[in-house]
Amino acid sequence: MKKISTLLFLTILSYGLIAGPAIGATAEELRKALEDKAKAALELENQKQALNKQLNATLGQKKSLQTELKKIDYSVNQLNLGIKSSQINIEKLSLELQSTQLDINQINGAISTKKAAVIGLVRELYEKDRKGLLALILKNKSLADSVLESQSITNLNSGLALELQNLHALNEQLDTKIKNTSSKKQAIEAENQNLKNRRSIITDQKTERQNLLAETKNQEKLYAQLIDNLAKQQAQISDEIESIEKELRANIDPSLLPIARPGVLALPADGPITQEYGFTAFARNGYRGHFHNGVDIGAPFGSNVTAAEDGTVVAVGNQDQYCYKAAYGKFIVVQHDNNLTTLYAHLSGQAVQKGDKVKRGQVIGYIGRTGYATGPHLHLTVYAGPTFYMGPSRSCGPMPFGGDLDPIKYLAK
């Protein structure tokens, strides 16, 4: 018989219990509440999509002050729906956290039961081991009885090994649940930040509406003049970007870049690609013949924009402060370790600052239509990292420049 060491005995006793707070709701009640929250979230998403269609319907309308004011109003309504979504997500995550805690309590109860069984087996083996094999033979009236008792000890050893294995598995489950709890708490914190940021964006939209009315004095004639001047500025800035980036594209060293394949970068917004890269039909007409240096992803106003890959934020700006509605608007640039650099433009808000380290899938901003944008979408440019730089532009302050690449070749399907 294998001897049970004192060290093993102490190791077994060292399995501890993690006490959790009392949970009022039952597992079934939590499951039902989670189903209700999921339905509410889906209903809100349907409302956001319906509102987005209404907003997109205004894009084909003739440019007018009233149409622009209508777009702002739609944007505010979408943000309000986004705020409700955040609140529901927080409630849903809280319920999931409560459910996870209930699982932890149940696992702790199972661990306590297993501990008692293990300790009982150890004590029984320890007592039998102290008597020794010779004493065992002398104690019994026959050799057969001694063999039976010896087999009983072997069975105890096997049972102990199984109970220890089960106890180890339960502790692994417990570790997983505890990590899940930490993850849920971080998600709640992130969603609370989204809630705060979306409320701030609503304030920005209302301020923009007031400023537009003040600048045009609520007159369509003054708005038409504003649009004419803006078109000239947009063309001038687009010419400058295209001229500089054409040269930078020629300087790209393909050997420094990752192999182009889907999944190198994650799709940074939840929506369809509405405009592709290069001399697209839309670029020839909508951009007056200019080269489109990225892709556009359509999504409801205020939706999350996430980092396409791990990296460092190297630039955060708002070009509407220098050339209102004429360039990238609010933008973020992230430098990645794989020698790619990504630009996220036309944002309604930014959730990171220059110098921040970001992870793939982390929320960094929100869908908007700042800068040269007719409707809410994300403009994503992928640069060859070694060619990228922030430099002065002739008419729009600090500008991101670089040798651009086709994002489609790197984005996940």
N, C-alpha and C positions, 0 to 999 in steps of 0.2 A: 504494500500500500504506500502511495506517495504521501510524504509527510506534509502537513499544512504548516508553512512557516509563519513565524510571528509577523514578519513583514507583510505577507499576503493578508493575514488576519487584520492588520492595521489598515492596509490599503482598502480592504472591503468596507471597513467601518468608516473610511474617509468619504464615501459617497454621501454628499450632503443634499439637503432639500432646499429649494429656492421658494420661499414663501411668496405668494401673490396676493393682491388685494381681493376681497370678496367680490364676486360678480353677481349682480342682481338678476340680469336677464338669463334666460335659458338659451341653449344652443339653437333650438327651434325658433325662439323669438328673434334672436339675432339674424338667423337665416332669412326670416320673413322681412325684417327691417332692411336688410341688404338688398333683397329683391325689389322692394319698394323704391329704394334710392337709385338702383340701376334703371328702373323704369322712368323715374323722374329725370335722370340724367339724359336718357335717350330722347325723351320728349323735348327737353331743352335744346338738344343737338338738332332735332328736326326743326325747331323754331328758328335756330340760328341759320340753318341752311336755307329755309324759306325766305328769311330776311335778306340773306346774301343774294338770292335770286332777284329779289326786288331791287337791291342796290345795283346789281349787274345790269338790270334792265335800263337803268338810267344812263349807262355808259354810251349807249347808241343815240341818246338824245342830244339835241343841239346844246352846245355849251351856253349856259345862262346862269345868272346869279341864283335864281330860284332852284335850278337843278343842283348847283353846288351846295346850297343850303340844305337841300333834301338829302344829299349824300352825307353831310355831316350829321343830320338827324338820324339817318339809318345807322351810321357808325356808333352813335351814342346808344341807340337801342340794342345793337349787337353787343356792345360792351356791358350793358345792363344784364343781358342774358348770360354773358361770360362771367359776370360777378355771381349770378345765381348758380351757374355751373360750379364755380369754385366753392361756394358755400355747401352745395350738395356733395362735392368731392371730399370736403373736409369732414362732413357728417359721415359719409360712407367709410372713409379711412378710419374714423374714430370707432365705428362699429366693427370694422375688421380688426382693429387693435384690441377691442374688447373681446372679440371672438378668439383671437390668438391667446389672450390672457386666460380665457376659459380653458383652452387646450393645454396651456402650461400648468394650470391647476390640476387638470386630469392626469397629465403626465407625472406631475409631482406625487399625486396619490398612488399611481402605479409604481413609481420608484420606491416610495415608502413601503409598499407591500413586498416588493422584490427584495428590498434591504432586509426586511424581517425574515424572509424565507432564507436568504443567503446566510444571515447571521446564525439562524437556527441550524442550518446544515454544517456550518463551520464549527459550531460548539459541539455538535454530535460527533463530527469527525475528530475533533480535538480530544474529546473524552476517550473515544475508542483508541486513538493513536497512543495515548498515554499508557494504556494497559499493555500494549505490545502484543506481538503475534504469539509468543510462548504462553503468556497468561491467558490469551484467547483459547488456545488449544486445551490447556489444563482446566479451564473453567467449564468447558462443555463436557458432557458425558460421553459423546462420541465424536469421531473425526468428521462424520457427516454434518453434525451440528456446527462444528468449527468452520467447515467449508461454507455452509450456508451463511454464517455470520460474516465470513470474509467476503462473500459475494455481496452481502448487504452493504459493506463498507465501500466496495467498488461501485455499487449503484449510487451511494451517497456522493462519491467523487464525481460521477457522471452528472448527477443532478446539480451539484454545485457548479460544475463547468457551464451547464446550460443556463442556470440562473444568472451567473456572472455575465454570460453572453447577452442575455435578455436585458440585464441591468445596463450594460454598455450601450446597447441599441437605444434604450429609453433615454439615456443621457445625451446621445447624439441627437435624438429627436428634440430634446429640450434645448440644446444649443442652437438648433435650426430655428426653433420657435422664438428664442430670445433675439437672434439676429433679425428675424422677421419683424419683431416688435420694434427694434431700433430703426429698421428701414421704414416702417409705417410712421414712426414719429418724425423722421426726416421728411417724409412725403407730406405730412400735415404741415410742417413748418414751411416747406416750399410752396404749398398751395395757399397758405396764409399770405406769403409774400406776393404771389400772383394776384390775390384779392386786393392787396394794398396797391400794387402797380396798376391794375385795371381801373381802380377808383381815381388814381392820379391821371390816367389817360383821359378819362371822362372830363376832368377839369380842363385838360389841355384842349379837348375838342370844343368845349363850350367857349373857351377863350378865343379859339380860332374863329368861331362863328361870330363872336362879338367884333373881333378885329376886321373881319371881312365886311361886315355891315358898316363899320365905321369908315373903312377905306373907300368903299363904293358909294357910301351915303344911301345905300339901299336902292341904287339906280342901275338898271340894266346897261345903260349907255356907258357908264364909268367902268362897269365890270367888263364890257366888251373891249374897251381900251386896255384894261389890265391884261386880258388874255392875249391881245395882239403883241404887247410888249414882252409878255412871258414867252411867247412862241419864238421870238427872235433870240432871247437869252438862252432858251433850251437848245436851239440849233447851234449857237456859238459854243456852248459848253460841250455838246455832243461832238462837234468838230474837233475840239481840243483833245478830248479823251481818245477819240478814234485815231487821231494823228500820232499821239504819244504811244498808245498801246499797240499800234501796228508795228512800230519799231521794236517794242519790247517783245512782241510775239516772235519776231525774227531772231531774238537773242536767247530763246529758250533752249536749254541743254536737256534733251530727253533722257540722257543717261543719269541725271540727278533726280528723276521723278519716279514715283512708284509705277509698277506695271498697271496700265489702264484696264480695270475690270470692275464690274458691279460690286458694290459693297465696301470699296475703299472708303467711301463717305456715306453716311446715313442721310436719308432724305430729311431736311431740317424743318419741314412743315407738313401738316397732314392735309394734302390736297393734290389736285392734278397739275401737271405741267401745262401751263396755258400758252407759253411762248418758248420756243427752243433757242438754241445758240446759233449765232452767225447772221448771214444775210437772209433772214426769214422774210416771208411775205409781209408780215406785220411790221417788221423793222423797215422794210422798203417804203411802206406807206405811213404807218404811225410814227416812225422815227425819221421820216424824210430821207430815206435811203441810207441811214446809218447802220453800222454793224452792231448787233446785239451781243454784248460781251458776257452773257450769262444765260440763265434760264429763269423764267417766272413761274412761281407756284401759287395758284389761286387758293385762298382760304378766307373764312369769315374774319372780319375786322376784330382785332384783339386776341386772335388765336395764338397759341404758343409757337415760338420759333426756337428751335433747339440747335445746339452745336453739332456739326456734321462729323466731328472727330475730336478726340482729346487735343488740347492745345492751350495756347496763351493768347489772351486778348491784347492785341498790339495797337488797336485804334478804336475809339468810340467818338462819334461826332454827330452834329446836326447841321447839315448844309442849308436848311431852311432859314438859318440865322444870317446867311450870306447871300443866298440866291433862292428866294422862296419859290417852291414848286418847280425848280429848274434842273435839279441834279438828283443825288441819291437820297436826299432828305436825312432822316435819322438812320445811321448805319453803324455796323460793328464789323471789325476785321479780326479774324482768329488765325494765328500762325500754328501750323501743325508740325509734328516731328518728322513726318514723311515727306517734307519739302513741298507741301501744298499749303496755300493760304486761301482762306475763304472770306468773301465779303457778303454781308447780309444787309440789304438796303430796303428803303421805303417803310421802315418800321414805325409803329405808333408809339413804342416805348422800348427802353433798353433796361435789362435786368443785371448787367455786369458793367465793370469799369476797366479801364486800361490797366494791364498788369495782372488781372485775375486769371487763375488757372481754371479751365473748364473741362468737363468730361463729355464724351459722346452722349448725346441725348439730353443733356442738361438744358433747361430753359434759359435762354440768354436775352430774349426779346419777344416782341409781339407784332403780329401782322398789322400793317397799316397802309397808308397811301400818301405818306409824306414825300416830298421831292417831286420828280417828274413821273407821276403815276396818276392814272385816271381812276382806277378802282383798287380795292384792297388786295394786295398780293405781296409775296416775298420775291425780291430779285436776288438771285444767288450767282455770284461770280467765283470761279475757281482759278486762282493764279498759280503759276509756277513760282514757288516761294522765293527763290533767289532773285527774281526780277521785280518783286513787289517793293514799293516804297510809298510813303505819304509825302506829297509835295505840294507846293503852292500852285494854284490855278489862276488863270488870268481874271476870272470873274466870279469865282465861287469859293474862295478861301481854301483851307486844306483839303486836298483831293487824294483818294486812293488811286494809284496807278500800278499796272503790272502786265506781264505777259499772260493773257487769259487763255484758258483751256476749255474744251467742251465738257461741262459738268456731267452730261449724260453718261460719258464713258466711265465715270467714277462712282456715280450714285447707285445706291441699292435700288433694286426693282420694286 
